């Protein structure tokens, strides 16, 4: 963020940044694999691919498939996941403290995710976050998805803030690409779902953090708190 620009809003990616959705997403994958008479993936391998969404998990679990079969498995996976969205999903440790601090100093926060809205809204509502966030932009809110900047620009418009005065936090390179293209300050969440061999410090984010509470100092610095 350029010198002299104040922080007016914070936006978060959902899976792997705001919420640890891996237990429920992997449980749905395990149920699908059982239905298909396949063995479950190693949990840590599956966890690293959660940020790649349903198709990323399908590809990792089943390998190369004909597109029709791939999409059929994706649809069944989403059915299974929708049935158990928030059995074990929780905010990452320290994130509650971050959100409370943001709210206490009067800065609005929102969510920009590639997760479809029919999963996003009930999930964050079940965790009592829907009424607290100022905006939610899901993967099907617009025709474009991250790494395109439009979802982030749309979120800034909904909150009525300038992109340059907005921070975006995400655990994938596409998040940082979208944030940079939108002109926002970007923070790479290295505590999230990182594929082996990927290095968040190389995504060209403005900052890279190892745990959510590191956001407190960044927010205070740029908000002038």
Buried (B, 14 or more C-beta within 10 A) or exposed (E): BEEEEEBBBBBBBBBBBBBBBBBBBBBBBBBBBEEEEEEBBEEEEBBBBBBBBBEBBBBBBBEEBEEEEBEEBBEBBBEBBBEBBBEEBBBBEBBEBBBEBBEEEEBBBBBBBBBBBEBBBBBBBEBEBBEBBBBBBBBEBEEBBBBBBBBBBBBBEBBEBBBBBBBBBBBBBBBBBBBBBBBBBBBBBBBBBBBEEBEBEEBEBBBBBEBBBBBBEBBEEBBEE
